[in-house]
């Protein structure tokens, strides 16, 4: 999938749990070289996020990195 020039270069931040268990570890992953369509499309395998992961939140921009780190205490 070719990347179009119309997308801005804001990072995409994904907060996920490693499994559906209540004691699963919460992690934060930042993608700086992908656009939103590539991240939220279920056909693409994302490096660093397991298949059994439960996604909690997705945000676009630098602001969400600090916001999610403080909210989820990462």
C-alpha positions as CSV (number, residue, x, y, z in Angstrom):
1,X,0.0,0.0,0.0
2,X,1.6,3.2,-1.1
3,X,1.6,6.1,1.2
4,X,-0.1,9.3,-0.1
5,X,1.4,12.8,0.4
6,X,-1.8,14.1,1.9
7,X,-1.2,12.5,5.2
8,X,0.6,14.5,7.9
9,X,3.6,13.1,9.7
10,X,1.9,13.0,13.2
11,X,2.7,9.8,15.2
12,X,-0.1,7.3,15.8
13,X,-0.3,6.1,19.4
14,X,-1.9,2.8,20.3
15,X,-2.6,1.7,23.9
16,X,-3.3,-2.0,24.3
17,X,-3.4,-4.9,26.8
18,X,-1.4,-8.0,25.9
19,X,-4.4,-10.3,26.4
20,X,-8.0,-10.2,27.6
21,X,-7.0,-11.1,31.2
22,X,-7.6,-8.7,34.0
23,X,-4.0,-8.7,35.0
24,X,-2.6,-8.3,31.5
25,X,0.1,-5.7,31.1
26,X,-0.9,-2.4,29.5
27,X,1.5,-1.1,26.8
28,X,1.9,1.9,24.6
29,X,3.2,1.7,21.0
30,X,4.0,4.7,18.8
31,X,4.1,4.4,15.0
32,X,5.9,7.3,13.3
33,X,6.2,5.8,9.8
34,X,2.6,4.6,9.2
35,X,-0.7,6.4,8.5
36,X,-3.9,5.9,10.4
37,X,-5.4,3.7,7.7
38,X,-2.6,1.2,7.9
39,X,-2.7,1.0,11.7
40,X,-6.5,0.4,12.2
41,X,-6.8,-1.9,9.2
42,X,-7.1,-5.5,10.6
43,X,-5.5,-7.0,7.5
44,X,-2.0,-5.6,8.4
45,X,0.1,-7.2,11.1
46,X,1.7,-4.6,13.2
47,X,5.1,-5.2,14.7
48,X,5.2,-5.1,18.5
49,X,1.4,-5.8,19.0
50,X,0.4,-9.4,19.4
51,X,-2.6,-10.9,17.7
52,X,-4.4,-11.5,21.0
53,X,-4.0,-7.9,22.1
54,X,-7.0,-5.9,23.2
55,X,-6.8,-2.3,21.9
56,X,-7.9,0.3,24.5
57,X,-7.3,3.6,22.7
58,X,-5.8,5.1,19.5
59,X,-4.7,8.7,19.1
60,X,-3.0,10.8,16.4
61,X,-0.4,13.4,17.6
62,X,2.3,14.0,20.1
63,X,-0.2,15.1,22.7
64,X,-1.6,11.6,23.1
65,X,1.8,10.1,24.1
66,X,1.9,12.0,27.4
67,X,-1.8,11.9,27.9
68,X,-2.0,8.1,27.7
69,X,1.2,7.6,29.7
70,X,-0.3,9.6,32.6
71,X,-3.8,8.0,32.2
72,X,-2.6,4.4,32.2
73,X,0.5,5.0,34.4
74,X,2.9,3.6,31.7
